[in-house]
Amino acid sequence: MNVRGTFMCLLCVGALFVACGSKKADTVHVVGDDKDKHGCIASAGYTWSETQKDCIRLWEKGVRMNAVDDAEKMLFLVFSPDSTQVELFFSEEGMPNEILERRGLPAGGYVWNVEDDDTKNVRLEDGRWTVSQCGRLIYRQAEEAAGN
């Protein structure tokens, strides 16, 4: 191979390295640089809570609930600072959070639901949080979490 051919090969290889290097620089991600519109960093476990008006970690601020009919499903309850609202964070993909309002019961105590429509009710029963829908228990606080 002559000098001109060698030079052309080296020029092509150099151009290929430069092209690959510039594409790699475009795809560099900084850990913790994934803030949502509220400034919550998902990679650090933070999510926005409307009832807390803050970025929170569900396992730190919420009450973990297990589905009674499906071990794969769970839910976190997050209460507002004054306990007048509770926000439900579902584990199922695409399930939106729900915010329920606190209402007094005629016999005493409270229930959190929407406009007394009985679609979902959050209650404290025998020292454990429960969520029922149309009279059927769907989530219950885990026994080990109930003692905390």
C-alpha positions in Angstrom: 0.0 0.0 0.0 1.4 3.4 -0.9 1.7 6.4 1.4 -1.4 8.0 0.0 -3.5 4.9 0.6 -2.3 4.6 4.1 -3.0 8.2 4.8 -6.6 7.8 3.4 -7.2 4.8 5.7 -5.9 6.6 8.7 -8.1 9.6 7.9 -11.2 7.4 7.5 -10.5 5.6 10.8 -9.9 8.9 12.6 -13.2 10.3 11.2 -15.0 7.2 12.4 -13.6 7.6 15.9 -14.6 11.3 16.0 -18.1 10.5 14.8 -18.5 7.7 17.4 -17.2 9.9 20.2 -19.6 12.8 19.4 -22.6 10.5 19.5 -21.5 9.0 22.8 -21.3 12.5 24.3 -24.9 13.2 23.3 -26.2 10.2 25.2 -24.5 10.8 28.5 -27.0 11.0 31.4 -26.2 12.4 34.8 -27.5 10.4 37.7 -30.2 12.5 39.6 -30.8 14.7 36.6 -34.4 13.3 36.1 -36.5 15.9 37.8 -40.2 16.0 37.0 -42.3 19.1 36.7 -42.4 19.5 40.5 -38.6 19.0 40.9 -38.9 15.5 42.3 -36.0 13.2 41.4 -37.4 9.8 40.5 -34.1 8.0 40.4 -33.7 8.9 44.1 -37.1 7.5 44.9 -39.0 10.8 45.1 -42.5 11.3 43.8 -44.9 14.3 44.1 -47.6 14.1 46.7 -50.5 16.5 46.2 -51.6 16.1 49.8 -48.2 16.8 51.2 -47.4 19.5 48.6 -43.9 18.1 48.5 -41.6 15.5 46.9 -41.7 12.4 49.1 -40.5 8.8 49.2 -43.6 6.6 49.6 -41.9 4.1 51.9 -40.9 6.9 54.3 -44.1 9.0 54.4 -46.8 6.4 53.4 -48.6 3.5 54.9 -48.0 0.3 52.8 -51.1 -1.6 52.0 -51.3 -5.1 50.4 -54.0 -6.2 48.1 -56.1 -8.9 49.6 -56.6 -10.8 46.3 -53.3 -10.2 44.5 -49.9 -10.4 46.1 -48.4 -8.4 43.2 -50.5 -5.3 44.0 -49.8 -2.8 46.7 -50.9 0.7 47.6 -49.4 3.5 49.8 -51.6 5.8 51.8 -50.2 9.3 52.3 -52.1 11.6 54.6 -52.1 15.4 54.5 -50.4 17.1 57.5 -53.9 17.9 59.0 -55.3 14.4 58.1 -58.3 15.9 56.2 -57.2 14.1 53.0 -55.5 10.9 52.1 -53.8 10.2 48.7 -53.8 6.7 47.3 -50.7 5.7 45.3 -51.3 2.4 43.4 -48.6 0.1 42.3 -50.3 -0.8 39.1 -49.0 0.9 36.0 -51.3 3.6 34.7 -53.5 3.8 37.8 -53.8 7.4 38.7 -53.5 8.6 42.3 -56.8 9.3 44.1 -57.4 11.9 46.8 -60.1 11.1 49.4 -61.7 13.5 51.9 -62.1 12.8 55.6 -65.7 12.6 56.9 -67.0 12.0 60.4 -69.1 8.9 61.0 -72.4 9.1 62.9 -71.1 6.5 65.4 -67.8 8.3 65.8 -64.5 8.0 64.1 -63.7 8.9 60.5 -63.7 7.5 57.0 -61.9 9.0 54.0 -63.9 8.8 50.7 -65.2 10.9 47.8 -68.5 12.7 48.4 -69.9 9.9 50.4 -70.3 7.8 47.3 -68.8 4.7 48.9 -66.7 3.8 45.9 -63.5 3.7 48.0 -63.3 4.0 51.7 -60.2 4.3 53.9 -60.7 3.3 57.6 -58.7 2.4 60.6 -60.1 -0.9 61.9 -58.7 -2.8 64.8 -55.4 -0.8 64.6 -54.9 -1.5 60.9 -55.7 0.6 57.8 -58.1 -0.8 55.3 -59.4 0.2 51.9 -62.7 -1.1 50.7 -64.6 -0.5 47.5 -68.4 -0.8 47.4 -68.3 -2.7 50.7 -65.6 -5.2 49.6 -62.2 -5.2 51.3 -59.5 -4.6 48.6 -56.3 -3.5 50.6 -55.2 -4.1 54.1 -52.2 -2.8 56.0 -49.6 -5.5 56.5 -49.4 -6.8 60.1 -45.7 -6.1 60.5 -46.3 -2.4 59.4 -49.3 -2.0 61.7 -47.2 -2.1 64.8 -45.0 0.8 63.6 
